Amino acid sequence: MAANTRDIRRRIKSVKNTSQITKAMQMVAAAKMRKAQSAALAGRPYAALLNRVLQSVAVRSQDGGHPLLEARDVAKHLVVVVSTDKGLCGALNTNLLREAAKFDPAKTVFVAVGRRAMQWLVRNQRTVLADFQLKDSMSFLDARMVSRFAMEKFLTGEVDKVSVLFTDFINTLRQVPKEKVVLPISSLAVTVGVEGSIDDAVVDVKDGGLEYIFEPSQGEVLDAVLPHYVHFEVYQMILDSRASEHSARMVAMKSATDNAKQLIKDLTLEYNKIRQASITTELLEITTAQMALG
């Protein structure tokens, strides 16, 4: 009996230590989540306006007006997979990589952003062109390295389509894996969502009745603006992925902490039952011995 109570005490102590760790991780994830959410939501109005204007320009531009607007038959597809570096964030990476598995390996090449994506791509023998580190505070300049690499592959004709597979941040409890086409730009939908996901609403720009005057020329304006548009779209998707990661990790750690507390309660109840049974047995033995002695 003593051995059982000793084992239960050890388990209770171990679970308490685990709950302290998960609680601390929950607090850290909550702090990072607030910062990441603010960064992701702050860029959405600008991304929506930029998306709307440039899509309208793309619709009205002449055929072949810019290489980034050129739609081609897709013989090779480049997919940028934005995952996390660390685990303990629930099913976030599992759901994302399940979508990555749907692409045809014969026609698809990948760029990994995040250690988890790279590990999965190598393990499943997919063609990986580049691997980029995912920093805690991903800046616009860091994201430009990813988008510039993809843009170069598109402009040289090595790939005919570029899309980003990332986790779209809806709210703290909901994150959805999503694929967004970034090149050619003409295939992008205009997105204006701010409070919800990136594409809460889609605007038809063909009937907007807007007219644009290009100075000094259409080609020079598009040469300056379109690459920036692609850079910012990729940056916004990475921000959404970071906000999704920290939100999912906070929820997962909270769930782990709650489960640990419940397990402690169950073990404490079991410990008290065993201890009470042991005391009762000892009292019965003492009483029986006294009665036998008369």
TORVEX-162186 format. One record per atom (N, C-alpha, C): residue in three letters; x, y, z. Coordinates in steps of 0.02 Angstrom, whole numbers, padded with zeros to 5 digits, always signed. Layout:
TORVEX-162186
ALAXYZ...
end
This chain:
TORVEX-162186
MET+00041-00061+00000MET+00000+00000+00000MET+00043+00063+00000ALA+00096+00060+00040ALA+00141+00118+00043ALA+00174+00131-00025ALA+00189+00075-00060ALA+00220+00084-00125ALA+00173+00118-00174ASN+00108+00101-00170ASN+00059+00133-00215ASN+00053+00208-00202THR+00048+00226-00138THR+00042+00297-00121THR+00106+00335-00140ARG+00163+00302-00133ARG+00226+00335-00152ARG+00228+00348-00227ASP+00206+00300-00266ASP+00205+00308-00339ASP+00157+00364-00359ILE+00100+00367-00326ILE+00050+00418-00343ILE+00077+00487-00325ARG+00111+00493-00268ARG+00141+00557-00249ARG+00192+00579-00301ARG+00232+00532-00325ARG+00281+00548-00377ARG+00246+00572-00441ARG+00192+00538-00459ARG+00156+00558-00520ARG+00125+00627-00512ILE+00098+00641-00453ILE+00068+00707-00441ILE+00121+00762-00446LYS+00180+00749-00417LYS+00234+00798-00420LYS+00257+00809-00492SER+00262+00753-00530SER+00284+00758-00600SER+00233+00798-00642VAL+00169+00784-00632VAL+00117+00819-00670VAL+00116+00893-00651LYS+00126+00909-00587LYS+00128+00979-00566LYS+00186+01016-00599ASN+00244+00984-00603ASN+00301+01015-00637ASN+00285+01027-00711THR+00253+00977-00742THR+00234+00985-00813THR+00185+01042-00823SER+00136+01047-00777SER+00086+01100-00783SER+00117+01169-00775GLN+00169+01174-00733GLN+00204+01238-00725GLN+00239+01258-00790ILE+00268+01208-00824ILE+00302+01221-00888ILE+00251+01243-00941THR+00196+01206-00947THR+00146+01222-00998THR+00113+01290-00984LYS+00105+01306-00919LYS+00077+01371-00901LYS+00124+01427-00922ALA+00189+01418-00910ALA+00238+01468-00930ALA+00239+01476-01006MET+00236+01420-01043MET+00235+01423-01116MET+00172+01457-01141GLN+00117+01446-01106GLN+00054+01479-01124GLN+00060+01555-01117MET+00091+01578-01063MET+00099+01650-01052MET+00145+01681-01104VAL+00200+01645-01121VAL+00246+01671-01172VAL+00211+01674-01239ALA+00174+01621-01256ALA+00139+01620-01321ALA+00086+01675-01324ALA+00053+01689-01267ALA+00002+01742-01266ALA+00033+01810-01280ALA+00092+01822-01250ALA+00125+01886-01261ALA+00146+01893-01334LYS+00175+01840-01362LYS+00195+01842-01433LYS+00135+01846-01479MET+00080+01813-01459MET+00020+01813-01500MET-00008+01883-01508ARG-00010+01921-01453ARG-00037+01990-01457ARG+00004+02033-01505LYS+00070+02025-01501LYS+00114+02064-01545LYS+00105+02042-01618ALA+00102+01977-01630ALA+00095+01951-01698ALA+00027+01969-01728GLN-00025+01965-01687GLN-00091+01983-01712GLN-00094+02057-01730SER-00064+02099-01689SER-00064+02171-01705SER-00028+02184-01770ALA+00028+02150-01781ALA+00066+02160-01843ALA+00027+02135-01904ALA-00007+02077-01897ALA-00045+02049-01953ALA-00105+02093-01970LEU-00141+02116-01919LEU-00201+02157-01932LEU-00183+02227-01955ALA-00126+02253-01933ALA-00107+02321-01952ALA-00093+02326-02026GLY-00067+02273-02056GLY-00050+02276-02127GLY-00106+02261-02174ARG-00162+02237-02149ARG-00216+02216-02193ARG-00250+02273-02230PRO-00264+02331-02200PRO-00294+02385-02239PRO-00250+02407-02298TYR-00184+02413-02286TYR-00139+02432-02340TYR-00136+02378-02393ALA-00133+02314-02372ALA-00131+02259-02420ALA-00195+02257-02462ALA-00252+02270-02430ALA-00315+02268-02466ALA-00319+02324-02518LEU-00299+02385-02498LEU-00301+02441-02545LEU-00251+02430-02602LEU-00191+02409-02586LEU-00141+02396-02638LEU-00164+02341-02685ASN-00194+02290-02656ASN-00220+02234-02696ASN-00274+02259-02745ARG-00319+02300-02720ARG-00374+02324-02761ARG-00349+02368-02819VAL-00305+02414-02804VAL-00281+02461-02855VAL-00241+02424-02909LEU-00195+02380-02888LEU-00152+02348-02936LEU-00190+02295-02977GLN-00239+02263-02946GLN-00279+02217-02986GLN-00319+02254-03039SER-00344+02313-03021SER-00380+02354-03069SER-00334+02376-03126VAL-00272+02394-03108VAL-00223+02413-03159VAL-00207+02353-03204ALA-00200+02294-03173ALA-00183+02235-03212ALA-00238+02218-03262VAL-00301+02227-03242VAL-00357+02212-03286VAL-00356+02259-03346ARG-00337+02322-03336ARG-00339+02371-03389ARG-00274+02377-03429SER-00222+02343-03406SER-00159+02348-03442SER-00162+02309-03507GLN-00119+02327-03553GLN-00117+02293-03617GLN-00087+02223-03608ASP-00106+02177-03653ASP-00079+02110-03649ASP-00003+02112-03656GLY+00029+02076-03611GLY+00102+02076-03611GLY+00131+02141-03587GLY+00092+02182-03551GLY+00116+02246-03527GLY+00172+02239-03476HIS+00174+02184-03439HIS+00227+02174-03390HIS+00236+02099-03380PRO+00299+02076-03372PRO+00311+02004-03364PRO+00275+01973-03303LEU+00267+02012-03249LEU+00234+01986-03190LEU+00159+01976-03200LEU+00131+02005-03253LEU+00060+01997-03268LEU+00046+01943-03320GLU+00100+01912-03344GLU+00093+01864-03400GLU+00069+01797-03374ALA+00012+01776-03398ALA-00016+01710-03381ALA+00009+01659-03431ARG+00037+01603-03408ARG+00064+01551-03451ARG+00034+01484-03434ASP+00040+01437-03482ASP+00021+01368-03467ASP+00068+01341-03412VAL+00039+01310-03362VAL+00077+01290-03303VAL+00109+01222-03315ALA+00174+01223-03331ALA+00212+01161-03336ALA+00249+01147-03271LYS+00268+01200-03235LYS+00302+01192-03171LYS+00273+01243-03121HIS+00256+01218-03063HIS+00222+01259-03012HIS+00268+01265-02951LEU+00282+01326-02930LEU+00322+01338-02870LEU+00276+01354-02812VAL+00283+01317-02757VAL+00242+01326-02697VAL+00288+01345-02639VAL+00275+01403-02610VAL+00311+01425-02550VAL+00271+01402-02489VAL+00298+01357-02450VAL+00264+01329-02391VAL+00289+01366-02329VAL+00243+01401-02295VAL+00261+01438-02235VAL+00236+01399-02174SER+00282+01368-02138SER+00265+01328-02079SER+00295+01361-02017THR+00306+01322-01966THR+00336+01347-01904THR+00405+01314-01895ASP+00445+01343-01851ASP+00508+01313-01833ASP+00500+01262-01776LYS+00453+01275-01732LYS+00443+01234-01673LYS+00375+01201-01675GLY+00368+01150-01632GLY+00305+01115-01626GLY+00263+01142-01569LEU+00225+01097-01537LEU+00182+01115-01480LEU+00131+01169-01498CYS+00106+01165-01560CYS+00055+01213-01582CYS-00006+01177-01610GLY-00022+01121-01581GLY-00081+01083-01601GLY-00073+01053-01671ALA-00127+01055-01709ALA-00128+01024-01775ALA-00111+01075-01830LEU-00081+01130-01812LEU-00068+01183-01861LEU-00026+01159-01920ASN+00032+01130-01905ASN+00076+01106-01959ASN+00047+01045-01994THR+00013+01002-01956THR-00016+00942-01987THR-00067+00961-02040ASN-00111+01008-02024ASN-00161+01030-02073ASN-00129+01064-02133LEU-00076+01103-02120LEU-00043+01139-02175LEU-00008+01090-02222LEU+00029+01042-02194LEU+00068+00996-02235LEU+00023+00945-02269ARG-00037+00934-02242ARG-00086+00891-02276ARG-00106+00923-02342GLU-00111+00989-02342GLU-00127+01025-02405GLU-00067+01023-02452ALA-00007+01026-02425ALA+00053+01023-02468ALA+00059+00955-02502ALA+00034+00903-02470ALA+00039+00836-02499ALA-00007+00828-02560LYS-00054+00873-02570LYS-00101+00868-02626LYS-00071+00890-02693PHE-00015+00926-02691PHE+00016+00949-02753PHE+00051+00892-02789ASP+00048+00893-02855ASP+00080+00841-02896ASP+00156+00847-02891PRO+00190+00797-02865PRO+00263+00802-02857PRO+00300+00810-02924ALA+00270+00784-02978ALA+00304+00787-03043ALA+00304+00858-03072LYS+00255+00898-03053LYS+00248+00965-03083LYS+00259+01021-03032THR+00278+01003-02971THR+00282+01054-02918THR+00351+01053-02886VAL+00378+01113-02877VAL+00439+01122-02838VAL+00422+01167-02779PHE+00461+01162-02726PHE+00443+01195-02664PHE+00499+01240-02639VAL+00477+01290-02601VAL+00522+01332-02561VAL+00497+01328-02489ALA+00541+01310-02443ALA+00521+01301-02373ALA+00538+01364-02333VAL+00488+01387-02296VAL+00498+01441-02247VAL+00478+01413-02179GLY+00527+01395-02139GLY+00513+01363-02075GLY+00541+01292-02074ARG+00566+01272-02017ARG+00600+01207-02011ARG+00553+01148-02021ARG+00491+01154-01997ARG+00444+01098-02003ARG+00427+01082-02076ALA+00420+01134-02117ALA+00407+01123-02188ALA+00466+01089-02221MET+00527+01112-02206MET+00586+01083-02236MET+00593+01009-02217GLN+00581+00992-02155GLN+00586+00923-02133GLN+00536+00879-02169TRP+00475+00904-02177TRP+00423+00864-02211TRP+00439+00855-02285LEU+00463+00908-02317LEU+00478+00904-02388LEU+00535+00855-02402VAL+00587+00857-02360VAL+00643+00811-02368VAL+00621+00740-02354ARG+00582+00731-02302ARG+00559+00664-02283ARG+00515+00633-02338ASN+00477+00674-02373ASN+00433+00649-02426ASN+00463+00655-02496GLN+00528+00670-02498GLN+00566+00670-02560GLN+00536+00717-02612ARG+00519+00778-02590ARG+00495+00829-02636ARG+00554+00873-02658THR+00548+00903-02717THR+00601+00946-02743THR+00599+01014-02708VAL+00653+01030-02672VAL+00658+01092-02634VAL+00711+01137-02666LEU+00690+01196-02688LEU+00737+01242-02720LEU+00774+01285-02669ALA+00742+01301-02613ALA+00774+01345-02563ALA+00741+01334-02496ASP+00778+01352-02444ASP+00753+01347-02375ASP+00770+01412-02340PHE+00719+01445-02313PHE+00728+01509-02279PHE+00712+01503-02205GLN+00751+01537-02165GLN+00742+01536-02092GLN+00683+01581-02073LEU+00644+01557-02026LEU+00586+01595-02002LEU+00604+01626-01934LYS+00614+01692-01934LYS+00634+01726-01873LYS+00573+01743-01830ASP+00586+01754-01764ASP+00532+01772-01719ASP+00500+01838-01740SER+00542+01887-01757SER+00516+01951-01781SER+00534+01958-01854MET+00493+01929-01896MET+00506+01929-01969MET+00493+01998-01996SER+00544+02029-02023SER+00537+02097-02050SER+00520+02094-02124PHE+00502+02152-02151PHE+00486+02156-02222PHE+00547+02138-02265LEU+00606+02159-02244LEU+00667+02143-02281LEU+00680+02068-02282ASP+00666+02034-02226ASP+00674+01961-02224ASP+00625+01927-02272ALA+00563+01951-02273ALA+00514+01921-02317ALA+00530+01934-02390ARG+00563+01990-02405ARG+00581+02007-02474ARG+00629+01955-02502MET+00670+01925-02461MET+00716+01874-02486MET+00677+01815-02516VAL+00622+01797-02483VAL+00581+01742-02507VAL+00546+01761-02572SER+00513+01818-02572SER+00475+01839-02632SER+00521+01855-02691ARG+00581+01882-02677ARG+00627+01897-02731ARG+00651+01833-02765PHE+00665+01782-02724PHE+00686+01717-02752PHE+00631+01688-02797ALA+00569+01689-02773ALA+00514+01662-02812ALA+00502+01703-02876MET+00510+01769-02870MET+00500+01812-02928MET+00553+01799-02982GLU+00614+01787-02961GLU+00668+01773-03008GLU+00654+01708-03046LYS+00630+01658-03010LYS+00614+01594-03043LYS+00558+01603-03093PHE+00510+01646-03078PHE+00454+01658-03124PHE+00477+01698-03185LEU+00517+01749-03175LEU+00538+01791-03230LEU+00586+01756-03278THR+00626+01710-03251THR+00672+01672-03295THR+00637+01615-03331GLY+00575+01601-03314GLY+00538+01549-03348GLY+00548+01480-03319GLU+00583+01475-03262GLU+00593+01409-03231GLU+00527+01382-03203VAL+00484+01426-03181VAL+00417+01406-03158VAL+00366+01451-03192ASP+00306+01426-03199ASP+00253+01463-03234ASP+00200+01489-03186LYS+00204+01470-03123LYS+00155+01492-03073LYS+00187+01489-03005VAL+00173+01539-02964VAL+00200+01541-02896VAL+00141+01551-02848SER+00137+01509-02798SER+00086+01517-02747SER+00116+01507-02679VAL+00082+01532-02628VAL+00105+01527-02559VAL+00054+01486-02520LEU+00078+01434-02486LEU+00036+01394-02443LEU+00051+01414-02371PHE+00003+01444-02338PHE+00013+01471-02271PHE-00048+01458-02228THR-00046+01477-02165THR-00102+01470-02120THR-00134+01538-02110ASP-00195+01545-02133ASP-00230+01609-02130ASP-00258+01619-02060PHE-00242+01676-02030PHE-00265+01692-01963PHE-00336+01720-01965ILE-00384+01682-01938ILE-00454+01705-01934ILE-00466+01738-01867ASN-00454+01701-01814ASN-00457+01727-01746ASN-00414+01683-01702THR-00417+01695-01637THR-00373+01659-01591THR-00386+01584-01592LEU-00449+01564-01603LEU-00467+01494-01600LEU-00471+01461-01668ARG-00463+01499-01722ARG-00472+01470-01788ARG-00417+01494-01836GLN-00381+01445-01864GLN-00330+01459-01914GLN-00339+01408-01970VAL-00339+01432-02032VAL-00356+01390-02089VAL-00298+01388-02138PRO-00275+01328-02158PRO-00224+01325-02210PRO-00252+01348-02277LYS-00214+01389-02314LYS-00240+01419-02375LYS-00184+01428-02426GLU-00202+01419-02489GLU-00155+01431-02544GLU-00175+01496-02579LYS-00125+01540-02590LYS-00136+01603-02625LYS-00088+01607-02684VAL-00114+01621-02743VAL-00072+01630-02802VAL-00045+01702-02802VAL+00020+01709-02808VAL+00051+01775-02809VAL+00078+01794-02878LEU+00095+01744-02918LEU+00120+01756-02986LEU+00090+01705-03033PRO+00063+01725-03089PRO+00058+01794-03113PRO+00008+01835-03074ILE+00019+01900-03070ILE-00024+01943-03029ILE-00095+01946-03056SER-00103+01937-03121SER-00170+01941-03151SER-00217+01888-03125SER-00190+01834-03095SER-00233+01781-03070SER-00254+01792-02998LEU-00231+01847-02967LEU-00249+01860-02897LEU-00319+01888-02892ALA-00355+01869-02840ALA-00420+01900-02826ALA-00408+01961-02783VAL-00450+02011-02790VAL-00444+02071-02750VAL-00473+02058-02682THR-00434+02070-02629THR-00457+02055-02562THR-00460+02117-02520VAL-00515+02125-02483VAL-00524+02185-02444VAL-00541+02170-02371GLY-00536+02108-02350GLY-00553+02092-02281GLY-00503+02121-02233VAL-00526+02147-02177VAL-00482+02175-02126VAL-00492+02140-02060GLU-00554+02132-02039GLU-00567+02104-01973GLU-00561+02028-01974GLY-00582+01996-02030GLY-00580+01924-02033GLY-00518+01900-02069SER-00528+01852-02114SER-00472+01824-02150SER-00449+01872-02205ILE-00395+01853-02240ILE-00367+01897-02291ILE-00417+01908-02347ASP-00458+01858-02362ASP-00504+01866-02418ASP-00577+01861-02395ASP-00596+01904-02348ASP-00665+01906-02325ASP-00712+01926-02382ALA-00690+01970-02426ALA-00732+01994-02480ALA-00691+02002-02543VAL-00722+01988-02599VAL-00688+01994-02663VAL-00725+02046-02704VAL-00687+02093-02733VAL-00715+02149-02770VAL-00706+02137-02844ASP-00756+02150-02884ASP-00751+02145-02956ASP-00724+02211-02982VAL-00661+02211-03004VAL-00630+02273-03025VAL-00645+02289-03098LYS-00671+02243-03135LYS-00683+02255-03206LYS-00738+02307-03217ASP-00783+02313-03170ASP-00839+02359-03178ASP-00833+02419-03132GLY-00773+02434-03108GLY-00765+02489-03061GLY-00768+02557-03094GLY-00757+02560-03160GLY-00760+02624-03195GLY-00702+02670-03179LEU-00645+02642-03155LEU-00588+02684-03138LEU-00542+02692-03198GLU-00511+02751-03203GLU-00464+02765-03257GLU-00398+02787-03225TYR-00341+02764-03255TYR-00276+02780-03227TYR-00233+02815-03280ILE-00197+02866-03259ILE-00149+02900-03302ILE-00080+02884-03275PHE-00038+02854-03318PHE+00028+02831-03297PHE+00080+02884-03312GLU+00119+02903-03261GLU+00174+02949-03270GLU+00236+02919-03237PRO+00293+02914-03272PRO+00305+02936-03340PRO+00276+02890-03393SER+00269+02824-03378SER+00240+02778-03426SER+00213+02718-03387GLN+00170+02680-03420GLN+00141+02621-03387GLN+00195+02571-03368GLY+00242+02559-03413GLY+00295+02510-03399GLY+00337+02528-03339GLU+00357+02591-03335GLU+00400+02613-03279GLU+00362+02611-03213VAL+00298+02629-03213VAL+00258+02627-03152VAL+00250+02554-03129LEU+00234+02510-03176LEU+00225+02440-03157LEU+00290+02408-03135ASP+00346+02428-03166ASP+00411+02402-03145ASP+00427+02419-03072ALA+00403+02477-03050ALA+00417+02499-02981ALA+00367+02471-02931VAL+00304+02467-02952VAL+00251+02451-02904VAL+00237+02377-02898LEU+00237+02341-02954LEU+00217+02270-02953LEU+00264+02227-02910PRO+00330+02235-02915PRO+00373+02195-02869PRO+00359+02211-02796HIS+00348+02274-02779HIS+00331+02291-02711HIS+00266+02258-02689TYR+00220+02255-02734TYR+00156+02222-02719TYR+00166+02148-02701VAL+00207+02113-02741VAL+00221+02043-02727VAL+00257+02035-02661HIS+00306+02079-02648HIS+00343+02076-02585HIS+00295+02084-02525PHE+00251+02132-02530PHE+00207+02145-02473PHE+00155+02090-02464GLU+00131+02061-02519GLU+00084+02005-02514GLU+00115+01946-02476VAL+00177+01929-02495VAL+00211+01874-02461VAL+00224+01891-02388TYR+00244+01952-02375TYR+00256+01974-02306TYR+00193+01970-02264GLN+00136+01989-02292GLN+00073+01986-02256GLN+00053+01914-02241MET+00066+01869-02287MET+00050+01798-02275MET+00094+01769-02220ILE+00158+01789-02218ILE+00202+01766-02165ILE+00179+01793-02097LEU+00157+01856-02096LEU+00131+01884-02033LEU+00070+01845-02009ASP+00026+01828-02055ASP-00032+01788-02037ASP-00012+01720-02010SER+00038+01690-02040SER+00062+01625-02017SER+00091+01630-01947ARG+00127+01684-01933ARG+00156+01693-01866ARG+00101+01704-01814ALA+00051+01744-01831ALA-00004+01754-01785ALA-00042+01689-01773SER-00050+01649-01825SER-00084+01584-01818SER-00043+01537-01773GLU+00023+01538-01783GLU+00066+01494-01743GLU+00060+01509-01668HIS+00068+01572-01650HIS+00067+01590-01579HIS-00003+01579-01549SER-00055+01591-01588SER-00123+01580-01563SER-00134+01506-01551ALA-00114+01465-01599ALA-00123+01392-01592ALA-00082+01365-01534ARG-00021+01391-01524ARG+00020+01368-01469ARG-00009+01388-01402MET-00036+01449-01397MET-00066+01470-01335MET-00126+01426-01317VAL-00168+01411-01366VAL-00226+01369-01354VAL-00204+01298-01335ALA-00153+01272-01370ALA-00129+01204-01355ALA-00100+01200-01284MET-00062+01250-01264MET-00032+01250-01198MET-00084+01260-01143LYS-00135+01300-01158LYS-00190+01308-01110LYS-00227+01242-01100SER-00239+01207-01155SER-00272+01142-01151SER-00229+01092-01112ALA-00163+01093-01124ALA-00118+01048-01088ALA-00117+01065-01013THR-00118+01129-00996THR-00119+01149-00926THR-00183+01128-00892ASP-00240+01137-00926ASP-00305+01116-00898ASP-00307+01040-00889ASN-00280+01003-00937ASN-00279+00930-00930ASN-00234+00908-00872ALA-00178+00943-00863ALA-00134+00926-00807ALA-00168+00939-00740LYS-00205+00994-00735LYS-00241+01009-00673LYS-00294+00956-00658GLN-00329+00935-00711GLN-00379+00883-00702GLN-00348+00817-00682LEU-00290+00801-00710LEU-00255+00740-00693LEU-00231+00742-00621ILE-00208+00800-00598ILE-00188+00808-00528ILE-00246+00795-00482LYS-00304+00822-00499LYS-00364+00810-00458LYS-00381+00736-00455ASP-00378+00702-00512ASP-00394+00630-00513ASP-00343+00590-00473LEU-00279+00607-00479LEU-00228+00570-00441LEU-00234+00584-00366THR-00249+00647-00349THR-00258+00664-00278THR-00317+00625-00248LEU-00371+00621-00286LEU-00429+00583-00263LEU-00412+00509-00254GLU-00375+00481-00302GLU-00354+00412-00296GLU-00308+00401-00237TYR-00262+00449-00226TYR-00216+00445-00169TYR-00254+00447-00103ASN-00303+00491-00098ASN-00342+00495-00036ASN-00383+00432-00024LYS-00409+00402-00077LYS-00447+00340-00070LYS-00402+00284-00044ILE-00343+00278-00073ILE-00296+00226-00051ILE-00274+00238+00021ARG-00260+00300+00036ARG-00238+00317+00104ARG-00294+00305+00155GLN-00356+00323+00136GLN-00412+00310+00181GLN-00424+00236+00191ALA-00417+00197+00137ALA-00425+00124+00143ALA-00370+00095+00188SER-00310+00122+00182SER-00254+00097+00224SER-00267+00112+00298ILE-00291+00173+00313ILE-00306+00191+00382ILE-00362+00148+00410THR-00413+00137+00369THR-00469+00096+00392THR-00446+00025+00407THR-00402-00002+00364THR-00376-00070+00376THR-00336-00073+00440GLU-00296-00023+00453GLU-00256-00022+00514GLU-00301-00018+00576LEU-00354+00023+00573LEU-00400+00029+00629LEU-00436-00037+00642LEU-00455-00072+00588LEU-00488-00137+00596LEU-00440-00187+00627GLU-00377-00186+00608GLU-00328-00233+00637GLU-00318-00218+00711ILE-00314-00153+00728ILE-00305-00136+00800ILE-00366-00157+00840THR-00425-00144+00814THR-00487-00162+00849THR-00492-00238+00857THR-00475-00275+00805THR-00479-00349+00808THR-00429-00374+00860ALA-00369-00345+00862ALA-00318-00368+00910ALA-00341-00354+00982GLN-00373-00296+00994GLN-00397-00280+01061GLN-00453-00328+01082MET-00497-00344+01035MET-00551-00390+01051MET-00523-00460+01065ALA-00471-00479+01029ALA-00442-00545+01041ALA-00407-00549+01110LEU-00379-00493+01133LEU-00347-00491+01198LEU-00397-00488+01255GLY-00460-00475+01236GLY-00513-00474+01287GLY-00517-00410+01323
end
